[in-house]
Amino acid sequence: MAIARQVLCLSAFLSLPHARAEPIRYSVAEEAESGSLVGKLAEDAGLTPPQLSARRARLVSEDGRQHFRLERGSGRLLVAGRLDREELCGQAATCMLPFELLLSDPLQFFRVEVALHDINDHSPVFRKDRVSFRIPETSEPGSRFPLEVARDRDIGSNTVQAYSISPENESFTVSYGSRNADDKYLELVLEKPLDREEQAEMSLTVIAEDGGTPPRSGTTEVQIVILDVNDNAPTFTQEVYIGKVLENTPEGSVVLTVVATDPDAGVNGDISYELSDTVGQSDTAFEIDPKSGEIKLTKPLDFEAAESHELSVRATDGGGLSAICKVLVEVVDVNDNAPELAVSSFSSPLAENAVPGTVVALFTVRDRDSGANGEISCALDHELVFSLRPAYKNYYELVTVSALDREHTAQYVLRVTAADAGSPPLSSTHTFTVAVSDVNDNAPVFNQTSYTMYVRENNVPAVLVGAVSAADADAGLNAKVTYSLAPVAAAERPPCSCVSVNSESGHVFVLRPLDYERLRQTEVTVSASDAGSPPLRANVTVRLVVLDENDNAPLVLYPAQDGSPAASELVPVAAEAGYLVTKVVAVDADSGQNSWLSYHLLRATEPGLFTVALQSGEVRLKRPPTERDSVKHKLLVLVTDNGKPPLSATAALSALLLKDFSDVRLPHGSPPPDHQGDSLTTYLIISLVFVSLLFLVSTAVFVARQACKRKELEPAHVLYAADNLQSGLADAAAAGTLPRAYCYEISLTTGSGDSEFKFLKPVLPSLPPQPCAAGQDPHEQEQDFPRVPVSTEDVAPDYAGTLSAPQFNALSFD
């Protein structure tokens, strides 16, 4: 392929009418720094810098390697990279790097050659650090014993120039020369006869020194053992043996065979072979059969490690004489190396908030083969989130191309495949396992938008009523959720302090017993917070509903059940069936069906005379009263709620049937207008205050005047304890409702229809009890007078307005 390319280039060059016949030559020292000036190429080619740019000037080499670069702006030729003469040209006397300056429009070539000068950058090296000779003592002065020359990779004056012996020895010297231009020798020369009895062994150091500035040197140790009589050394059939072998040749294969002869007979003619290693190579890939001289492989060769191997083979006879030959083994390249991927840096785990373009890994690829076998291409099998980006030379970067989300994918397994262009192609795969580390980017989420929990009143303290639950899509501490009651703003109403939430489990507890009648429901805000930094939180409203228990019995508001004797209601004898006697008013602090009240007549003096409304509690006449009915009746009303179990209360009532009130039109339909009841109540209060003041100021005076006034009153208009009224008063006194001894005067005007009450003069009770009628016991004056109903419906329906006897001294009907 390379030969064909050279032929094509030569053909193109010869076909150009304007190609320059003589090349442009420059010289530069090896190891020159990159960017060093080689020469002014544009000026030497007769061109100007603008022409270089306009004609797209470029440098073209046969091997495709660019050791130099052209600076178009100035037309200068500069060193492009490191130049190692020994690597590029080996031991060649001259090292010329040819290339062409190619211009377009019109097409034109300029042949350029750069001579690479050697510098003294290598020291001489002997193939062996220690060499042994067995020299007969009969050896004549002038006998020569060959040594391996020291190898110096430099050339010219920088290569080996002289040898010396240390310490100085009178018996031996060294001789250095060359048989031809390429074959140099080094010999140990015997200067005087040896005497084994005087000295059986000698140790010398041979020093090789090159001609560089400053000079470099190398040494080897020579061990001499003095023997007896062997006058012919072995001789090889060739001075240099050359062999070629494929790098995939199996172990044990014979590369070539060396042959040496010795004219001596017997033991002195028996030749054995031994192999010397190459320079700087301690573990040789070759071995030699000591009898046959066959050189075999001990391990596979690698063209990429060494393109050739130089061996030294020593043939030694039985008398200790030896000869050395050189063996060159050239290795032929095959595509036996897959591309290699070396990771320079790798970042894992990678934070999920890494921005696109973040470098995850930096790696380099190489193929130790040459030519097409060493051309490499890389591919990534996961290019949606990551991609490969060429960096520098054979370096690649593995970068992100989109945002990461740990909650969606916590780990990526990326496979990078590198393949060469050989036939068949070889490839290698490297796996990058990229873990995505968590970032606290998700707040806790409750499983419900709100919670409603129920607790029955009178609960036990610290009762569990429910639980809230929130989940966090993050991991580790970022997903650890703790619960708490969220603080409320100062302007808001503080929540009930009876609710608590467990910080770990989210269980909601009610800390103390609740009373439905005081608190029916409350709302608190529960906050779920994770342990990230900074923490994220979410709030949810928890509504606590208190369920009613039937824990409150009905409370009778009217008639008052305060332990005093039952109140008496006045009922006209002439009242008809359905007449409203009074109304039992009761309430229940519970709610719902626990507060639904029903009224029942539990006990009565005359059960058939009265009836109680089941729902309203109104006490009405079931039938008209008769003369056979007793004057005083006692009723016991049972008030029951609708709870389970039901609770109840009783209300005690008493009623008086008054016959003399039959001509009074007492409506038992619709009540009088509301303003009459309000005025009457106001009058009663004012009268009570007025009577009390008068009672305290003028007790004695009013007693005397009252006595005089009784004598002046006409019997037709004033009734002193009439017979029917006396019987009623006697019953009232028997009921014991009067706290003190009072005398009452009631004046009735016939024909009155509005039942309007007016206040008369009080009878003061602070004086000693005086009988109001002849033969009356003073103790009877201590009894209560029965309450006179003012109205049954002209005041609030829950409270039937009544006049209590202790509040008034006299009543009159107009």
C-alpha positions in Angstrom: 0.0 0.0 0.0 2.8 2.4 0.9 4.7 1.5 -2.3 1.7 2.2 -4.4 1.2 5.6 -2.7 4.8 6.5 -3.3 4.5 5.5 -7.0 1.4 7.6 -7.4 3.1 10.6 -5.7 6.1 10.2 -7.9 3.9 10.0 -11.0 2.1 13.1 -10.0 5.4 14.8 -9.3 6.9 14.0 -12.7 3.7 15.0 -14.5 3.8 18.5 -13.1 5.2 21.1 -15.5 6.2 23.4 -12.7 7.7 20.9 -10.2 11.0 21.9 -8.9 13.8 19.5 -9.8 16.1 20.1 -6.8 14.7 19.7 -3.3 14.9 22.4 -0.6 17.2 21.2 2.1 17.3 22.1 5.8 18.8 20.6 8.9 17.8 20.5 12.5 19.1 18.8 15.7 17.1 16.0 17.2 15.1 16.7 20.3 14.5 20.2 19.2 11.6 21.9 21.0 8.3 22.0 19.3 7.9 25.3 17.4 11.7 25.6 16.7 12.5 27.3 13.4 13.7 25.0 10.6 13.9 27.4 7.8 12.1 30.1 5.8 10.3 27.8 3.4 8.2 30.4 1.5 11.3 32.5 0.8 13.4 29.6 -0.3 10.6 28.4 -2.6 10.2 31.8 -4.1 6.8 32.4 -2.7 5.2 35.1 -0.5 3.1 34.3 2.6 -0.1 35.6 1.0 0.5 33.1 -1.8 0.7 30.3 0.7 -2.7 31.1 2.0 -4.2 31.8 -1.4 -2.9 28.6 -2.9 -3.8 26.5 0.2 -0.3 25.4 0.8 0.1 22.2 2.9 2.8 19.7 3.7 2.5 16.1 2.5 4.7 13.2 3.6 4.9 9.7 2.2 4.3 8.0 5.6 1.5 10.3 6.6 3.4 11.6 9.7 3.8 15.3 10.2 7.0 16.1 11.9 6.9 19.7 10.7 4.3 22.4 10.3 4.0 25.4 8.0 3.3 28.8 9.4 1.3 30.3 6.5 1.4 33.8 8.0 5.2 34.0 7.9 6.1 31.2 5.6 8.3 29.6 8.2 8.8 25.9 8.6 8.6 24.9 12.3 9.1 21.7 14.3 5.7 20.1 15.0 6.7 17.6 17.7 9.5 15.6 19.4 12.1 14.4 17.0 14.1 11.3 18.1 16.7 10.4 15.5 17.3 7.0 16.9 13.5 6.2 16.7 13.1 7.6 13.2 16.3 6.5 11.5 18.0 4.0 13.8 21.7 3.6 13.1 21.7 5.1 9.6 24.6 7.5 9.0 22.2 10.2 7.7 18.7 10.8 8.8 16.7 12.6 6.1 13.0 13.4 6.6 11.5 14.1 3.1 8.1 15.7 2.4 6.5 17.9 -0.2 5.1 21.4 -0.2 1.8 21.1 -2.1 0.2 24.2 -3.6 -3.1 24.5 -5.6 -4.3 26.8 -8.4 -2.2 25.8 -10.1 -1.0 22.5 -8.7 2.7 22.7 -7.8 5.1 20.6 -5.7 8.3 21.5 -3.9 10.4 18.7 -2.6 11.8 19.5 0.9 14.3 17.4 2.8 15.3 18.0 6.4 18.4 16.4 7.8 18.1 15.4 11.4 21.4 15.8 13.2 22.4 13.5 16.1 23.1 14.7 19.6 24.8 12.7 22.3 21.7 11.5 24.2 22.6 7.9 24.7 25.4 6.2 26.7 27.3 3.1 25.4 25.9 -0.2 26.7 27.5 -3.6 26.8 25.3 -6.5 26.1 26.5 -8.2 29.3 27.6 -6.8 32.5 29.9 -9.7 33.1 32.0 -11.7 30.7 34.2 -14.7 31.5 37.3 -16.0 29.5 39.1 -19.3 30.0 42.6 -18.6 28.5 45.3 -21.2 28.3 48.5 -20.2 30.0 50.4 -21.2 26.9 48.8 -18.4 24.9 51.4 -16.3 23.1 51.6 -12.6 23.7 49.5 -10.9 21.0 46.7 -13.4 21.4 43.4 -11.8 20.9 40.1 -12.6 22.7 37.0 -11.1 21.1 34.6 -9.0 23.3 31.2 -7.8 22.4 31.4 -4.2 21.4 29.4 -1.7 23.3 26.3 -0.4 21.6 25.6 3.3 21.4 22.4 4.3 19.6 24.0 7.6 18.6 26.0 7.9 15.5 29.2 9.6 14.3 31.3 11.2 16.9 28.6 10.6 19.5 29.0 6.8 19.2 31.7 4.7 20.9 35.2 6.1 20.1 37.6 4.5 22.6 37.9 1.6 25.0 40.1 1.3 28.1 40.9 -1.1 30.9 40.6 -0.3 34.6 42.5 -0.8 36.7 45.6 -0.7 34.4 46.9 -4.1 33.7 50.2 -5.2 32.2 49.0 -8.5 30.9 46.1 -7.2 28.7 45.0 -4.3 26.6 42.0 -3.7 24.4 42.0 -3.3 20.7 39.1 -1.6 18.9 38.6 -1.3 15.1 36.4 -2.2 12.2 36.6 -4.8 9.5 34.3 -2.8 7.3 32.0 0.2 7.6 29.3 -1.7 9.5 31.3 -4.3 11.3 33.3 -3.2 14.4 35.2 -5.4 16.7 36.6 -5.3 20.2 39.3 -7.6 21.4 41.2 -8.3 24.5 44.9 -8.5 23.6 47.4 -10.5 25.6 50.5 -8.4 26.1 52.8 -10.8 28.0 52.8 -14.6 28.8 50.5 -15.9 31.4 51.6 -17.9 34.4 48.7 -19.9 35.8 50.8 -20.8 38.9 51.5 -17.2 39.6 47.9 -15.9 39.0 45.0 -18.3 38.2 42.3 -15.6 37.7 42.1 -12.0 36.8 39.2 -9.4 36.9 39.2 -6.4 34.6 36.8 -3.6 33.8 36.4 -2.6 30.2 35.2 1.0 29.7 33.6 2.2 26.5 33.5 6.0 25.9 31.8 7.9 23.2 33.0 11.2 21.6 30.1 13.4 22.6 30.3 16.6 24.7 30.2 15.8 27.5 31.3 12.2 26.8 29.3 9.2 28.0 30.6 5.8 29.0 29.6 2.2 29.8 31.4 -0.7 31.5 31.5 -4.4 31.6 33.4 -6.7 33.9 35.8 -9.3 32.4 36.6 -12.4 34.5 39.7 -14.3 33.2 40.4 -17.9 34.1 43.8 -19.2 33.0 43.7 -22.7 31.4 46.0 -24.9 29.5 46.4 -25.5 25.7 43.6 -24.7 23.2 44.8 -22.9 20.2 41.7 -22.8 17.8 38.6 -20.8 18.5 35.3 -21.7 16.9 34.3 -19.9 13.7 30.7 -19.1 12.6 29.6 -19.8 9.0 28.1 -16.3 8.8 29.0 -13.2 10.7 25.3 -12.0 10.7 22.2 -14.2 10.6 18.8 -12.6 9.6 15.4 -14.2 10.1 11.7 -13.1 9.9 8.8 -14.3 12.0 5.2 -13.4 12.3 4.3 -12.0 15.7 1.6 -14.7 16.2 4.0 -17.5 15.7 3.5 -20.1 18.5 6.0 -20.9 21.2 8.7 -23.4 20.4 8.9 -22.6 16.7 12.4 -22.5 15.3 13.4 -19.1 14.0 16.8 -20.0 12.5 19.9 -22.1 13.2 23.5 -20.8 13.7 26.5 -23.0 12.9 30.1 -22.7 14.2 33.1 -25.0 13.5 36.3 -25.7 15.4 39.3 -27.4 13.8 40.4 -28.7 17.1 39.7 -32.3 18.0 38.3 -33.9 21.1 37.1 -31.8 23.9 38.7 -28.7 22.4 36.6 -29.2 19.3 33.3 -29.7 21.1 31.2 -26.5 20.6 28.4 -25.3 22.8 26.1 -22.3 22.0 24.8 -19.7 24.4 22.5 -16.7 23.7 23.1 -13.2 24.8 20.1 -10.9 25.4 19.4 -7.7 23.5 20.3 -4.4 24.9 18.0 -3.5 27.9 16.1 -6.8 27.6 16.3 -9.0 30.6 13.6 -11.5 29.7 14.4 -12.7 26.2 11.8 -14.3 24.0 14.4 -16.7 22.5 16.4 -19.7 23.5 19.2 -21.6 21.7 19.9 -25.3 21.7 23.4 -25.5 23.1 24.3 -28.5 20.9 22.4 -27.8 17.6 22.4 -24.0 17.6 18.6 -23.8 16.8 17.1 -20.5 18.0 13.5 -21.0 19.2 10.7 -18.9 20.6 10.0 -19.1 24.3 7.0 -16.8 24.2 4.9 -15.0 21.6 6.4 -12.0 20.0 4.8 -8.6 19.9 5.4 -6.3 17.0 4.1 -3.4 19.0 6.7 -3.9 21.7 9.7 -4.5 19.4 9.7 -4.5 15.6 13.0 -6.4 15.6 15.3 -8.2 17.9 19.1 -8.3 17.8 20.8 -11.3 19.5 24.4 -12.3 20.1 25.3 -16.0 20.0 28.5 -17.2 21.5 30.1 -20.5 20.4 32.6 -21.9 22.9 34.8 -25.0 22.5 35.9 -27.4 25.2 39.1 -25.5 25.7 37.4 -22.2 26.5 37.9 -20.5 23.1 34.8 -18.8 21.8 33.4 -16.8 18.9 30.5 -14.4 18.6 28.0 -13.8 15.8 25.0 -11.4 15.4 21.4 -12.6 14.8 18.7 -10.1 13.6 15.1 -11.3 14.0 12.5 -9.1 12.2 8.9 -9.3 13.5 6.0 -9.1 11.0 2.9 -7.3 12.3 -0.5 -9.0 12.4 -3.8 -7.6 13.8 -3.5 -9.3 17.1 -4.2 -6.4 19.5 -7.6 -5.2 20.3 -8.0 -1.5 21.1 -7.2 -0.5 24.6 -9.3 2.0 26.7 -7.6 3.6 29.7 -9.6 5.7 32.0 -7.9 8.8 33.2 -10.7 10.1 35.4 -14.2 8.9 36.3 -16.8 10.7 38.5 -19.4 8.5 40.2 -21.8 9.0 41.8 -23.0 12.0 39.8 -25.4 14.5 41.4 -28.8 14.5 39.7 -28.7 18.3 39.4 -25.6 18.1 37.2 -26.0 20.5 34.2 -25.9 19.1 30.7 -22.3 19.0 29.4 -20.9 17.8 32.7 -17.8 15.6 32.1 -18.3 12.2 33.7 -15.2 10.4 32.5 -12.0 11.1 30.5 -10.4 8.2 28.8 -7.9 7.5 26.0 -7.9 4.7 23.4 -5.0 3.2 21.6 -4.2 0.2 19.4 -0.7 -1.2 19.5 -1.0 -2.4 16.0 0.2 -0.3 13.1 -1.5 0.9 9.9 -5.1 0.1 9.4 -4.9 -2.3 12.3 -4.3 0.6 14.6 -7.1 2.9 13.4 -9.8 3.2 16.1 -13.4 4.3 16.2 -15.5 4.7 19.4 -19.2 4.3 19.9 -21.6 4.7 22.9 -24.7 2.6 23.2 -26.7 5.1 25.4 -26.7 8.4 23.5 -30.0 9.9 24.8 -28.6 11.0 28.2 -24.8 10.7 27.6 -22.5 11.2 24.6 -18.8 10.9 23.6 -16.9 14.0 22.8 -13.4 14.0 21.3 -11.0 15.9 23.4 -7.3 15.9 22.5 -5.7 13.4 20.1 -7.0 10.0 21.1 -8.7 11.3 24.3 -12.5 11.2 24.6 -14.9 12.8 27.2 -18.0 11.1 28.4 -20.5 13.9 29.0 -24.1 14.4 29.9 -26.4 15.8 27.2 -29.7 16.1 29.2 -30.8 16.5 32.8 -30.7 13.6 35.2 -33.5 12.5 37.5 -32.5 10.0 40.2 -36.2 9.2 41.0 -36.6 8.1 37.3 -33.2 6.3 36.8 -30.8 5.8 39.8 -28.0 4.2 37.8 -26.8 4.1 34.2 -24.7 1.3 32.8 -22.8 2.8 29.8 -20.9 0.6 27.3 -18.2 2.2 25.2 -17.0 0.1 22.3 -13.7 0.8 20.6 -13.0 -1.1 17.3 -10.0 -1.0 14.9 -10.0 -1.2 11.1 -8.2 -4.5 10.8 -9.4 -7.6 9.0 -11.0 -9.1 10.8 -11.6 -6.0 13.1 -11.0 -6.3 16.8 -12.9 -4.5 19.4 -13.0 -4.0 23.2 -15.8 -2.8 25.5 -15.5 -0.8 28.6 -18.4 -0.4 31.0 -19.0 2.8 33.0 -21.5 2.3 35.9 -22.7 5.8 36.7 -24.6 6.1 39.9 -26.9 9.1 40.3 -26.7 10.6 43.8 -29.8 12.1 45.3 -30.5 15.8 45.6 -33.3 17.0 47.9 -35.5 18.2 45.0 -38.8 16.5 46.1 -41.0 17.7 48.9 -43.0 15.2 50.9 -46.4 14.4 49.4 -49.4 13.4 51.6 -51.5 10.5 50.4 -54.6 12.7 50.9 -55.3 16.4 50.2 -57.0 16.7 53.6 -57.9 14.4 56.5 -61.0 14.2 58.6 -60.8 12.3 61.9 -63.5 11.5 64.4 -63.4 11.2 68.2 -66.2 10.7 70.6 -66.5 13.1 73.4 -65.4 12.1 76.9 -62.6 10.2 75.2 -59.7 8.8 77.2 -56.5 10.9 77.2 -53.9 10.3 74.4 -56.4 8.4 72.3 -55.3 7.5 68.7 -57.8 9.0 66.2 -56.0 8.4 63.0 -52.8 8.9 61.1 -51.3 11.0 58.4 -48.9 9.6 55.9 -46.5 11.4 53.5 -44.0 9.9 51.1 -40.8 11.5 49.7 -39.5 10.4 46.3 -35.9 11.2 47.4 -33.6 8.7 49.1 -31.6 8.5 52.3 -32.0 11.4 54.7 -33.7 13.4 51.9 -36.6 10.9 52.1 -36.8 10.6 55.9 -40.1 12.3 56.8 -40.9 13.8 60.2 -44.3 15.2 61.2 -45.2 18.2 63.3 -47.9 20.6 63.9 -47.4 23.7 61.8 -47.3 27.0 63.7 -50.0 29.4 63.0 -49.7 33.1 62.2 -50.2 35.6 65.0 -53.3 36.9 63.3 -54.9 33.5 63.0 -56.9 31.8 65.7 -54.6 29.3 67.6 -55.5 25.7 67.1 -56.7 23.4 69.8 -53.9 22.4 72.1 -55.5 19.0 72.6 -54.1 17.5 69.4 -50.6 16.0 69.0 -48.9 14.2 66.2 -46.2 11.5 66.4 -43.1 12.8 64.6 -42.1 9.4 63.3 -45.3 7.5 62.5 -47.7 10.4 61.8 -50.2 9.1 64.4 -52.6 11.7 65.5 -53.6 11.7 69.2 -56.2 13.6 71.3 -54.4 14.5 74.5 -57.3 15.2 76.8 -61.0 14.4 77.0 -63.2 16.6 74.8 -66.7 17.9 75.4 -68.9 18.1 72.4 -70.9 20.9 74.0 -67.8 23.1 74.2 -65.9 22.0 71.1 -67.6 20.4 68.1 -64.7 20.4 65.7 -61.3 22.0 65.2 -58.7 22.1 62.5 -54.9 21.8 62.7 -52.2 21.9 60.1 -49.8 19.0 60.1 -46.4 19.6 58.4 -44.3 16.9 56.9 -40.6 17.8 56.6 -37.8 15.8 55.2 -34.2 15.7 56.5 -32.6 17.3 53.5 -30.5 20.4 53.5 -32.3 22.7 53.1 -35.4 20.7 54.2 -38.5 20.6 52.1 -42.0 20.4 53.6 -45.6 20.1 52.8 -48.7 20.9 54.9 -52.1 19.2 55.1 -55.2 20.2 57.0 -56.5 17.7 59.6 -60.1 18.3 60.7 -61.0 16.7 64.0 -64.8 16.2 64.4 -66.1 15.5 67.9 -69.0 13.1 68.0 -71.7 13.7 70.5 -72.4 11.2 73.3 -75.6 11.3 75.3 -74.0 12.6 78.4 -76.3 15.4 79.3 -79.8 14.8 80.8 -82.6 17.3 79.9 -82.6 20.5 82.0 -86.0 21.8 83.0 -86.0 25.6 82.7 -89.6 26.1 83.6 -91.0 25.5 86.1 -87.8 26.0 88.0 -86.7 22.8 89.8 -84.6 24.5 92.4 -85.8 22.5 95.4 -88.5 24.9 96.4 -92.2 23.7 96.6 -93.8 23.2 93.2 -95.4 26.3 91.7 -99.2 26.4 91.4 -101.0 27.4 88.3 -104.5 29.0 88.5 -107.1 27.3 86.3 -110.6 28.7 86.0 -113.3 26.0 86.6 -115.1 27.3 83.5 -112.1 26.5 81.3 -112.8 24.3 78.3 -110.9 21.3 77.0 -107.6 22.3 75.4 -107.1 25.2 77.8 -103.4 25.9 78.1 -102.5 25.6 81.8 -98.7 26.0 81.4 -95.8 24.9 79.4 -92.9 22.8 80.5 -89.7 24.2 79.0 -86.6 22.0 78.9 -83.3 21.9 77.0 -80.6 19.3 76.3 -77.0 20.3 75.8 -76.4 17.4 73.5 -77.1 17.5 69.7 -78.8 15.5 67.1 -81.1 12.8 68.3 -79.6 13.1 71.7 -81.2 16.5 72.1 -84.7 15.5 70.8 -87.0 15.8 73.8 -90.3 14.2 74.5 -92.7 15.0 77.3 -94.9 12.5 79.2 -97.3 12.9 82.0 -95.8 10.6 84.6 -98.2 11.2 87.4 -101.2 13.4 88.2 -103.8 13.8 90.9 -106.5 13.4 88.2 -104.8 11.7 85.3 -107.8 12.2 83.0 -108.0 15.9 83.5 -104.6 17.0 82.1 -102.6 16.1 79.0 -99.0 16.9 78.0 -98.0 17.5 74.3 -95.3 15.0 73.4 -93.1 17.4 71.5 -93.9 20.9 72.9 -94.4 20.1 76.6 -97.6 22.2 76.8 -99.9 21.2 79.6 -103.5 21.5 78.6 -106.9 20.5 79.9 -107.9 17.2 78.5 -111.6 17.8 79.5 -113.5 20.6 81.2 -113.2 20.7 85.0 -116.2 19.5 87.0 -117.4 20.1 90.6 -116.2 16.6 91.5 -112.6 17.5 90.6 -110.5 18.5 93.5 -109.3 22.1 93.8 -105.6 21.4 93.9 -103.8 19.1 91.5 -100.2 17.9 91.4 -98.6 16.9 88.2 -95.2 15.2 87.5 -94.0 15.5 83.9 -91.2 13.3 82.6 -88.8 14.9 80.0 -86.8 12.3 78.1 -84.2 12.7 75.3 -83.7 10.4 72.4 -80.2 9.1 73.2 -79.1 5.6 73.7 -79.5 4.9 76.6 -82.0 7.8 77.0 -81.6 10.3 79.9 -84.5 12.0 81.6 -85.6 14.6 84.1 -88.9 15.4 85.8 -90.8 18.6 86.4 -93.2 19.0 89.3 -96.3 21.2 88.8 -99.4 22.1 90.8 -102.7 23.6 89.6 -105.5 25.3 91.5 -109.1 25.3 90.1 -110.8 28.6 90.9 -114.6 28.7 90.6 -115.0 32.5 91.1 -112.9 33.2 88.0 -115.5 31.7 85.7 -116.8 35.1 84.6 -113.3 36.2 83.6 -112.8 35.7 79.9 -109.5 33.9 79.8 -108.6 33.3 76.2 -107.3 29.9 75.4 -106.8 30.8 71.8 -104.4 33.4 70.6 -102.6 35.4 73.3 -103.0 39.2 73.8 -100.6 41.5 72.0 -97.0 41.3 73.2 -96.8 44.9 74.4 -99.4 44.2 77.2 -97.2 41.4 78.7 -94.1 43.6 78.5 -95.8 46.5 80.2 -97.2 44.3 82.9 -93.8 42.9 83.6 -92.3 46.4 83.9 -95.1 47.4 86.3 -94.4 44.5 88.4 -90.7 45.2 88.8 -91.3 48.9 89.6 -94.0 48.0 92.1 -91.7 45.5 93.8 -89.0 48.1 94.2 -91.5 50.7 95.4 -93.1 48.4 97.9 -89.7 47.4 99.4 -88.7 51.0 99.9 -92.0 51.9 101.6 -91.7 48.8 103.7 -88.4 49.9 105.1 -89.2 53.6 105.7 -92.7 53.8 107.1 -93.6 50.4 108.6 -95.4 51.8 111.7 -97.3 54.5 109.8 -98.6 52.2 107.1 -99.8 49.7 109.7 -102.0 52.3 111.4 -103.4 53.7 108.2 -104.1 50.2 107.0 -106.1 49.4 110.0 -108.2 52.6 109.6 -108.7 52.0 105.9 -110.2 48.5 106.6 -112.9 50.0 108.7 -113.9 52.5 106.1 -114.2 50.1 103.2 -117.7 49.0 102.2 -118.4 45.4 102.4 -119.9 45.3 98.9 -116.5 46.2 97.3 -113.9 44.5 99.5 -113.8 40.9 100.2 -111.9 39.7 103.2 -111.1 36.1 102.6 -114.2 35.0 100.8 -115.3 31.5 101.3 -114.2 30.2 98.0 -111.0 32.2 98.1 -110.4 31.2 101.6 -110.5 27.6 100.7 -108.1 28.2 97.9 -105.8 30.2 100.1 -106.0 27.4 102.7 -104.8 25.0 100.0 -102.1 27.3 99.0 -101.0 27.7 102.6 -101.0 23.9 102.8 -98.7 23.8 99.8 -96.2 26.0 101.7 -95.3 28.4 99.0 -95.5 31.7 101.0 -92.1 32.4 102.6 -93.6 35.0 105.1 -96.9 36.0 106.7 -98.8 38.3 104.4 -102.4 39.4 104.1 -103.7 39.9 100.6 -106.7 42.0 99.5 -108.2 41.3 96.1 -110.8 43.7 94.7 -113.0 42.6 91.9 -115.1 44.8 89.7 -117.9 43.0 88.0 -118.0 43.3 84.2 -114.3 43.5 83.8 -113.1 41.7 80.6 -109.5 42.5 80.1 -108.1 40.9 83.3 -105.8 43.8 83.9 -104.1 43.8 87.2 -103.5 47.0 89.3 -101.4 47.4 92.4 -103.0 48.4 95.7 -101.6 49.3 99.1 -99.2 46.8 100.6 -99.7 45.1 103.8 -96.3 45.2 105.7 -95.2 41.8 107.0 -92.5 43.2 109.4 -95.0 43.7 112.2 -96.1 40.9 114.4 -98.5 38.6 112.6 -102.1 39.9 112.7 -105.0 37.8 111.7 -106.9 39.0 108.6 -110.1 37.3 109.7 -111.5 36.2 113.0 -110.2 33.0 114.2 -107.3 32.7 111.7 -104.1 31.0 113.0 -101.1 33.2 112.7 -99.1 30.3 111.3 -101.4 30.1 108.4 -100.3 33.6 107.4 -96.8 32.1 106.8 -98.1 30.1 103.8 -97.5 31.0 100.2 -100.3 32.3 98.1 -100.7 30.4 94.8 -99.1 31.9 91.8 -101.5 33.8 89.5 -100.9 33.3 85.8 -100.4 36.5 84.0 -100.4 35.0 80.5 -99.6 31.7 78.9 -98.4 32.9 75.6 -97.8 36.7 75.7 -94.2 36.2 76.8 -91.4 33.9 75.4 -92.9 30.5 74.6 -90.2 28.7 76.7 -91.2 30.6 79.8 -94.8 31.1 80.9 -95.1 34.5 82.7 -96.5 34.2 86.3 -97.0 36.4 89.2 -95.6 35.2 92.4 -97.5 35.9 95.6 -94.6 37.3 97.5 -94.1 40.0 94.9 -97.5 41.8 95.3 -99.6 42.9 98.2 -102.9 43.4 96.5 -104.4 42.6 93.1 -107.5 44.2 91.7 -109.5 43.5 88.5 -111.1 46.4 86.8 
